[in-house]
Amino acid sequence: MQFFIRLTLLFFSVTMAGSYSNHSFAQTLSKEGQDQKAIHDYLFDSFVAGRETKFVGSGRDHGLKEVTVMAETREIRHGDEVLLPKGTERVAGLFRHFAFHGNHLDRIKEVHVFPFSPDKSPPRSQQVTDFYRVQMPSIPLSDVPPDRMKIRFLMKDEEATCRIDDLVFIAQKQIPPEFDTIPYRDLGSEFPRERVEINIDTNNELSIGGSSQLQRERWFRMHETPGVVDQSFERWALERNFYPGRGAFKFNPGITRAWGNWEPLKERADKPGAADLSFFDQYDAGVRHRNTIPEFKKIPFAYCFNDWPDFLSVPLVGRGTPKPEYFDDAAELAAAYVEDQINDGGFTSEWWEVKNESSVQSEWAHHWKENQGIDGWGLLADFHNRVADAVHQRASEVKVGGPSSAYMQVQIKDFDLYRNQARFIEETRGHIDFFSHHFYENALMLGAHERRGQGYSNYLLGRYEAILDMLRAHMHKADNVLPILITECGSLQNGRQPSDNWLRLLAWNAYLTKSMQRPDQIDLFVPFVFLHMSWNPYSGDAAFTPKSDRKKHKTIDDFEPTTIANYFELWRDFDGRRLPVAFDQEWLDVVAVHDGNRISIAVTNMGGRQIAVDLSEVSSRLGIGKATQTRLNYHKGEVVFEPEHTVDATAIPVDVNETTVIRLVANKPFAPAGVLRQDRWYATNTAVKSDGGDKSFIVNTDNAETVQHARLIIGVHRQGGVKEPLVVNFNGTPIPVETGDANEFSEFFAPLDASVPPSLLQNSNQITIQSQNGTTITSVQLLTHSK
């Protein structure tokens, strides 16, 4: 059975003024695109003039990373406001962070940003004595130009002062001097649709990880925990078959400040660094859980500890990172909280993450000191082990894990980041119960296929799968095979303009269809989507925002749905039992399920051409009476939701970056008689660098004689793309591997695959791979299907 046969797609670049271009073909920019081009041109033509800037990268990767908005030394007192230069408010949305250099900046409690976030403090990502960095707040939608931007400072001690020397805007990824038109075009619309036939095996169900059920509760989650929002929101989500997924519990300020009729958590007087656990005698940890709807009390979800109390943490750096000498005290505090939540609320989360995004320096302070001989990753594994052991002692049924990774660019520094992740897998063996990771796309993911030769560096063109395969292969090597939780994914883009919303939606949808194919590995998938966000009410990640005609905002009637709410509508009843699918198309993901009468098919198109899906074969075979489609798409500058409607089963439109849901209703019920079992078998050596010679891998399988279909999947990374074919031998027999358009990438990191005749399979298989110098074979696996 062929799941992914890589075909080289005919591809043409599209040009217009300021775009990345090779051919001349004009497309009209959307209204948003025209407005954004005006802001971009203002930034480079006017705003940066005379200001200090920092450009990084070269060639196509060259761009603006930082601009010093204001360079003026000021003494700051509690409540002081700093008015920013005129025009700053126009360009703010292009940047991810703003930051100050100065002195005593550790004295700052928080800052408020006018006019974008006057009442809420945006989260800080770094705060030390001489540097303070804050996330740029979401920019509200408005038809009128915003007021001039200003910053209000609030100090921890109202009598304290600090000094600022400048204000710097920092981009997530460098901003190219030439305006990027890709987010504002209907990509691929200048070409005829490419026909893609998808075959569905209705004689067999597909079993992955021992089950043919889709197990909807794994995949259709939101970044909420029970009882956080009003029950009216929870009912709305439940009606669409979405469930609580994951939340963060911040010790500081969650229980270190008095939010109710209880005394805040304090340090023990007789034991520095230890929390006074008598706090839990008077604290009610179950209020929210008791207030959730009854249905959500039965749904397992994930929680994440973060922002540990100051009295046991490294000062300021790392968002509450416990000091090593207080690891056991921190672990006891975590265990006591879990136990108290069970006692007070009747239940706790099934999965507890130890520390949010602890793979990065801004969250785990000990990573900062690795150049001083401090082993940040070793300490991280040790801390996870101690917390897991302590929680298990008090609540043995609760699963504990991590590292809740961010920035999964594991290839950095010749796979040094991957080796850290591999160490974590090894050093937590026997203690933790799962691994968790986060994957985010930045703005340069829109039109990913068009960007493949321009420094594309995100995950949805194969990198996601390649990374998961590396981690899984090393779990087998370390004899520590545990479930993976994707506890955040989505977009790093600020804003609520159509292109911002489209980036979020396509990221959530694409990660979802890819993840749903791995129930043997992934136990929970949680996109970074909220019902509403009280701390950032106009965030683009929220399905609802407050109505402007009222001051009170509590129930769902006080809010209005956003474009993001259509994510819930697209998927509201996608469920059933899995069916095998086959197709010949590059950069396509398909998941098919049935309920005995109806087939539901999710299709994600990450390629560069708009396609027309042809389901005529299965339609004819089953006597399909009707084909329907539900679409959530970007068209002519707007995100468009099309509820379920009738379509021609021979030509169902799916645009570039679109995920669509198609349904086929049979004239009479059908019941697949057989079951096709899918298994993944990994070689245990990973991140193997090529020197031009043969590299050998051993993949062991069980019951090779029962395999009906097999594919060899090779994870490949190479700067500059794969310019030469891989020479592969499988148990001594040459196997041709299609490289597709891998030669067109400025950095290729994705799986390549090939069909393997079942007659070649043995229970122990030797695979030799010869690849171009500079290539890293990231993992090798066999994907088999057996009756």
N, C-alpha and C positions, 0 to 999 in steps of 0.2 A: 504494500500500500504506500502510495506516495503522498507525504504530507507537505513537504517543501522541496520542490524541484526548482533550482535556481535557473532562471532564464534571463539572458541579457535583454533588458528593455531598451527599445529605441527611445532616446531621451534628447530633448532639445531645451536649451535654456531660453528663458524669456527675458526680454530687455525692456527697459524704459529708462528715462532719465534718472541716473543715480543708482540703478540696480546692478546686481552682479549679472553680467551679460556676455553671451557669445554670439547670439543671433538677434536679428532685428525683428521684433514683433511687439507692437504696442498694446498694452492692456490698460484700461482705465482704472486709476486708483479709486478706492472707495472714498466716501466723504471723510471717514476717520483717517484714512491714509493721507489724504490731502492736508488735513489738520495736523497730523503727526509730522508730516514732511516740513510744514511751516515751523513747528517747534524745533525739529532737528536742525533746520537751516538757521534758525535763530540762535541755537546753542553754539554752532560752529562759526557762524558768520559774525555774531555780535557778542553773545554772552561771555565766551571764553577770552575775548580780546582783552589783553592786559592783565589776565588772571593767570596764576600759576596752574599748570596742568601736568598730568602724568599720563603719557601714552605708553601702551605695552604692545608686544607682539610685532610681527613684521609681515610684509606682504598682505595677503587677504585677512590675516589675523590682527593687523594693526588697528588700534582703536583707542579711544579715550577711556581711561580707567578712573581717574580722579580729577576733580576741578576744585580749586580753593575758592569758595564762594566769597569768603570774607577773611581778610588778614588784618586783624586789629586786636591788640591786647586790651582786655577789659577785666576788671574785678567784678565778680558776680556774687550777689547776695540772694538770699531766699526771696523768691517772687519777682526777681528782675526779669525783664523782657529784652530781647535783642531783635531789633528790626533788621531783616535781611535786605540786601540790595534789590531794587526794583527789577522784576523779570525772573527772580529766583523761583517764584511760584509757577512760572510757565514751564520750566525745565525739570522741576522736582520729580515728576513722574517717570523720568528716564533713568532714575538712579534707585538703587536698592537700599543704601544706607546713607546716613550723614554722620559726621564725627567731628570731635573737637580735640585739638592738642592744647596743652596748658599745664597747670599745676593744681594739685589737690582736687583733681576731678573725681576722686573716689568719694568725696563728700557729697556729691550730687545724689539725691534720692531718685528723681525722675525729671523728665522734661515733657512739656506739652507743646504741640505744634499747631500754630494758627495759620490758615483757617481750616486745616485738614483734620486735626485731631485735638480740639481745644480742651476736651474733658477727659480724655484717656491718654495714658502714657504709652507710646510705642515700646515694644520690648527692646532692651539693650542686648547687644551681642558681645561687647567687650567693655570693661571698665577697670582701669588701673589709674595710678596717680596722674600720669601725664597723657592719657588717651581715653576717650569715651566715645563709643560707637553705638548708634541706635538705628533700628530699622525704620525706613521711610514709611510713614503711615499711608493707608489707602487713600487715594484721591477721590472724593465724592464726585458723582456725575452732576454736571450743571451746565445749563445753556449760557450762563454768564461767566465772564472771566473771574477767577478767584481774587480775593483781597490779597494785599501784599503779605508775604510770609514773615512770621516772627516766631521766636522760640522763648518760652517761659521756663525758668529754672526753679526747681523746688529742691531745697537742701535737706539732708537727713537731720541735721541740727540747724534750726532756724537762725541761729546766731553765727553759723559758720559761713565762710566765704571760699571761693575758688578763683582761679584765673584761667581765662580762655585766651588763646593766641590766634585761633583761626576757626573757621567752619569749612569742612571739606565734604563734598558730595562724592560718593563712591558707587560705581556701577557694578552690577552683578557680574556681567561679562562686558569687556570693553566695547564701547559704542563706536562703530565704524564711521569715519568721516563722510562716506557716501551713504545716502539714505537707503535703507533696506525696504524694498517694496513687497517682499514675499508675504508678510502677514496681511496685506491689504488687497490681495488678488484672489480670484477663483482659480486656484492652481490647476494646471492641466486643461483648462476649458478651451484652449486654442486648438486642441487636437480631438479627433474622433475618439469616442469611448472604445476601450479595448475589451473585447469579449473574453470572459473568463468562465469556463465551465467548472462547476462544483458538483462532484458526485457524492451522494450520500448512501451509505450501505444501510438499508432498512431490514436486512436479513439478520444482522447482528447488532447487539448493543456493545458499546465500548466500555470496558471496565478499566479504571485507572486507580491504583492504590486499593484494589479490592472492592470497589463500588462502581456501579453504573449510574448512580444518582448524581446529579449535578451538585447536590448539597448546597442549596442556595444560601443558607445561613453563613457559609464561609465567605461569600463574595460580596454580598449586597449589604454593606455596612456604611456607617457615617462616623465622622470623628466626634462622637458624642458618647457620654456614659449615662446610665439610667438616672433620671430625676434631675438632670441639670437644667433642662428647659421645661416649660409648662407642658402639662399633659396633652394640651390641644395640638402641640407640635408633634409629640410622640405618636398620637393617633393618626395624624396626617402621614407620618413616615410608615407606620404599621400598615395603613391601607394600601401603601405602595410596596409592601413586603420588604422594607428596609429596617435594619436593626442597629442598636448601639454597637460601636466597634472598639473605640479606644479613646482614652482621655489621659491627661497628665495631672498628677497630684503634686503640687508644690508645697513642700514643708514650710518654706518661707515664701510668701507670707501666710500660707493656708492655715497653719496652726501656731505660728509664732506671733501672730497679732490677734487681738480680741475682736472677733467678728460677731460674737453672740454673748449669751450670758454665761460665759466661762472664762477662766483665767488662761492666758496663752501659755504655750509650752515654754519651759525654761530649762536652763542647764542645772545639773545637780550641784549643790553647794559643796558637797564633799568629794566630787569626782569631776574635774574639768573635762569637757568634751563629751560627757554623757548626758543624755536627756533625762529629766525627771519624769519617769514613766507613770508616776501617780497622776499625771495630767489626765490620763485616760479614765480615771475614776469619775471625773466630772464632765468629760467631753463626749458628745454624741456624734459618732462617726457614721451613723446610719440615716440621717435626716433625708438626704436625697434619695437613697435607695427605697425608703419607705414611701416616698412621694411619687415614684414612677408608676406607670400603668402596670397592671398585673402581668400582662404578656411579657414585658421586658424584665421582669424578675426571674424569668426562666431562661433568658438568653445569655450564654457565656460571652464575656467581652474582655478587653485588655485595659490595663491601667499602667501608668509609668510614673515612677518616683522621680522627682527632680527638685532642684533648688533646696538642697539640704540646709539645715539651720546654720546660721553664721558661727555659733559657738563650737561647732565641730568641723568647720570647713576652711579651706584655703581662702584667705581674704580676697574678695572681689573677683578673682580670676576663676573662670570655669563654672559659673552659675551654680554655686553651692556644691563644690567638689569636696568630699570628706578628706581630711588629712589621714595619712596611713596609720598613724598611731591611734586614730579614733574609728577605724574601720569596724571593729567589733561593736562599738557603741552605736554607730550608725545602723549596723545590721539589726541590733536589738530594737532600735526605734522603728525600723521598717516592719519587723515581725510583730511588734506590739500594735502598730497601726492596723495591720491586716487582721489580727486577732480581734481588735476592738470593733472593726467594721463588721465582721461576721457576727459578733455578739450584739451590736447595736442595731444593725440593719437587716440581719438575717442571711446575708450573703456578701461575698466580695467578688472581685473579678477572677476569672479562671486563669488569666495570664497577667503576671506583674513584671514589667520591665524595670531593671534596677536603676538606670540612669539614662535620661533622654539624650540621644545622639552623642553618646560618649566616645565615639571614634574621632571626634574633632576637638581641636584645642579650646574653642570657645565654650565647650561644655565640660571637658575633663581637664582640670588645671595641670595635672601631672604631665600631659603631653608637651606643655611649654618647656619643661625642664629636661627633655631627653638629651639635649646637647650638654647638659651638666652631669650626665651619668645616671639620671633618673629614668627608670624603665616604666614609661607611662602605660604601655600595653600590659606589661606584667602586673602592675598595680591594678589595672582595670579588671583583669581576669581574677585576681585575688579578691577584689572587692565583690565582684559578682558571686564568687563562690561562697563568701562569708554571708552575704545577704540571703542567698538561696538556702544555705544550711540553716540559718536562723529562722527564716519563714517556714521552711519545711518542718522544723521542730515544733512550731506552734500550730501550723495548719498544713498538714501533710498533703492535702488534696490540691493545694494551690501550686500552680506552675510558675517558675521564676526563670527569667532569661534576659537576653540582651544581645549585642551591645546597643541595639536601637540605632544602628549606624546611619550617619549622614555622609554625603559626598562619597558615593560609591565608585569613584574613579580609581579602581584597584590597580590599573596599569601604571599609575604615577610612579616615577623614580624606578623604572624597570621592575614594576610589580612589587615594590616595597610595601605599599599599602595592603596588597593582597597577602603578603607574608605575615603582616600583623594580624589580619583577620584569621589566617590559618593558625597562628599561635593561639589566638583566643579560642578557637575550636578545640585545640589540643589541651590547653591549660584549664578549661572549665569542665572537662570530662568528668562525669560522675557527680556533678553538682547541679548545673542548671538544666532546664527542661526544654528550652527552645532557643533559637536564634532569631533576631529581628533586625530588619533593615528598612531604610527609607530611600525612595527614588524620586527625584524631581527633575523636571524639564525647565530650562530657561527659555527666553523669548526666541532664541535661535534654533528652537526645535520645530517651529512652524515651517512647513515645507522641508522637512528633514531630508527627503530624497534629493531635492534640488540643491541642498547645501552639502551633499556628501563630499564634494571636492573642495569645499570652502571652510574646512575646519569644524565640521559637525562633531560634537563631543558629548551628546546626550545618549540616551539609553534605548530609544524605541526603534532603532534600526539594527536590532540584533544584540546590542551590548547587554541589555537586561538579561536575556536568556544565557548569554555566554558567562556572565558573572554568576548567576545562579548555578550554572553547571560546574564552574570552578569550585564554588563553596561546597556543593554537594559531593563532588569527587573527593575533596579533602576530608569531609566528614567520614567517608568510607575508609580513607587511609588512616585517620585518627581513631577509628572505631568509636565514633561519637555521632551517629546519624540521628539528628533531631529534627522536628518540624521547623519550618521557617514561617515567620509572621512578617508580612509587609504592613507595618503599622502606620506608615504615612506614604503617600505618593501624590504627585500632582504637578503644580506649576509654581515657579519662583517669581512669576511676573506679578507686579502690582497692578492695580487698576481694574476698572469695570467696563472698559470700552469693549466693543465687539471682538476685537482681536485678542484681548486679555481673556475674555470669557471663553473664546474658542480654544485658546491654548489649554486652559484648565480642562475643559470638557473632553477634548481629544486625548489629553494625557490620561485622565481617569479612565476613559473608555478603552484606550489602547492597552494600558497596563492591566485592566480587568480582563480583556479577552485573552491576553497572553497568560495571565495568572490562572485563569480558569482551566487551562490545559495542564496544570501541574498540581492536582489535588493530592498526589502522592508525596509532594514536598511542602506545599503551602497550606497551613491550617487556618489562616486568617488573612484577609485582605481588606485594608481600610484606607480609602482615599481621603485626602485632606479636604473633606466637604462637611460643612456644618449646617444645621437647621437655621440657627441664627447665632451671632457672636456678640454677646453683651459688651465685651471689652473692645470690640472693633466692629461696631454695628453696620458699617458700610463696606465691609470686606467683600471682595469678589469671591471668596470661598464660601459664602453663606447663601442658602436657598431663599432666605427671607431677610428683608431690611425693614426698619421701622417706617410706618406711615408718617408723613410730615404734618398731618392735620390733627395730631393729638400728642399730648405730653406723656401719657401713660402707655407703656409698651410691655404687655405681659402675655396675653393670649395671642393665638395665631391671627385673630381678627384685627389685632393692632399692627399687623405687619403686612407687607405685600410681597408676592413672590418675585424672584429675580430670574434672569435667564438660566441661572444655575439649577433652579428647581426642575428644569426639564430633564436633567440627568436622572432623576427619580422616575419621571414619566417614561423615559425610553426603556427602562429596565423593569418596570413595575411587576410584570408577571412572567419574566423569563425563567423557566424552570422545566424540569423533566428528567428523563433518563438519556444518557449520552448515546450518540450514534457516531460511527466512524465517518470521516470525510476525506476526500481526495481531490487535489487540484494541482495544476501546473502553473504557478504564478509566484513571482518573487515578492517578498515583503507583504504577504497577505496572511491574516490569521482568521480562522474559521472555527466556531464551536457550534455543534448541532445537538439538540435534545428533542425528545418526543414525549408525549403523554398518552400515546395509543391512538390518537386521532389527529393530532396536530404536531407538525415539526416546526420548531423555532430555531432559527439560524442567526448567529451573531457574526458579522463580517467586519473586520478592520482592515482598511487599505492604507498602508504606510508607504506605498510606492509613489512614483511620480506621475502616473497617468490615471485619469478617471476611467472607471471600468463599468462594464455592463455584465452583471452576474447572470449566467445561464443555468437554470435549474430544470431544464426541460426533461432531462433523462429521468430523474426521480419523480417529476410531476407526471410524466407519461406512465411510468411503471406503476405508480400507486393510484392513478386516476385522480389526481389532485383536482378538486373542484374550484379552489380559489387560492390565489397568492396575494399576500398583503405585505406592506412594508411600513415601519415606523422610522422616521429619520430625525436626526439632530445634526445639523450641518451648517457650514458657513457658505453663504451665497450672497453675492453682490453687496458685500460689506456688512452683512448682518448675520447673526446666529439665528437660524430658522428651525423651528420644531414643527414637524409634520406628523400629526397623529396617524394611527394606523389607517391605511388606505389601500385600495386594490391596485395591483401592478401586473405587468406582463412577466410571467415566470421565466421567459426566455431572455429578458433584457432588463434586469433590475439595477437601477443606477446607484453607484457608490463612488463618491468623489474622493479626491486626494485628502488623506488624513481623517476621513469619515469612518465612524463605526455605525452600522445600521443593523436593525433587527428585522428579519424577514420571517414570515410564517406561511406554511403550506398546510392547508386543511384537506385531509383525505375524505373521499366520498364515503368510505366505510372504515371502521377501526382496523388497525394492523398491530401485530405483535411479533417483534423479531424473535426468531426461534433460537438463535445462537448468541454466544458472548465472545467477543474478541478481547483478550487481556493484553493491556499495554504495560511493558516493563522497561525501565532504564537501567543499563549496566555500565558502570564507569571504570575506566582505568584510574589508578590511584595517583599517578604522577601528573602534576599540573604545572603550568607556567614554564614549559620547557623551551628554552631558547635555541633557535636553529643556528647551526654553523655550516649549513650547506650539505651535511651528510644525513644519513638515515637516523631517525629517532624511533625507538621501539617502545610500544605500549602493549600491555596485556589487559584484555577485558575478559573477565570470567562471567559465564552465564549458567543458568540452570536449565535443564531440559531443552537443550538446543534442538533436539530432534522434533520438538512440537511447534517450533516457530514457523509461521506462515509468511510473514513479511518482516524485513529488517532494514534499518537504515543506520549507516555510520554517520555520526555527527561529530565534527571536529571544530572546536573553538579556535579561532585564529585572530591574532593581533599583529598588525604591522603598520608602522608609520610610513606614509606614502602609498598605502594600498598594496594589494597583492598583485604584483606584475607578472609573476611566473606561476604556472600551474603547480599544484601539489602532486607529487608522485606517491601514490598510496598502494601498498600491498596488504591484502587481507589473507592471512594464513597462506602466504606465498602467491596469491592470485592478484594481479593488478586490478584496482578499482578506480574507475574514472570519477573524479570529483569536479562538479561544475563550480566554477568560481564566480559566475555571473558578472556583476558589475563591481566586484571587489577591487578591481584595478582603478576604479574611478574615485576612490575615497582618498582624502588627504590623510586620514587615519582610519584604518579598517579594524573593527573589533566586533566580530559576530561569528556565529556558527556557519560552517559550510557542511553540506551533507551529500550523501550518495546512497543509492540503493545497493543492498548486499543480497545476492542470491542465498536463500535459506540453506541450500546445499553446502555452502562454504562454512557454515557455522559449526563451531565445536564448543564444548563447555569451557575451554580455555583458548582464547583467540589472540594471536599475535598480529599486531598492526604496525607496520613500519611506514613512516611518513618522511619524505624529503621535501623540504620547503626552501623558499628563497631566503638568503641571508637577511637578518633583521626581523625574521618572523618569530613569533612566540606561539607555540601550540598551547593554548590555555587549558583545554581539557579534551578528552576523547571518550565517546560513549557509543553504545549500541542501543537503539530504540527498537524493541521487538514487539510483534503482535502474534499472539498464540491463541488457538482455539481453547 
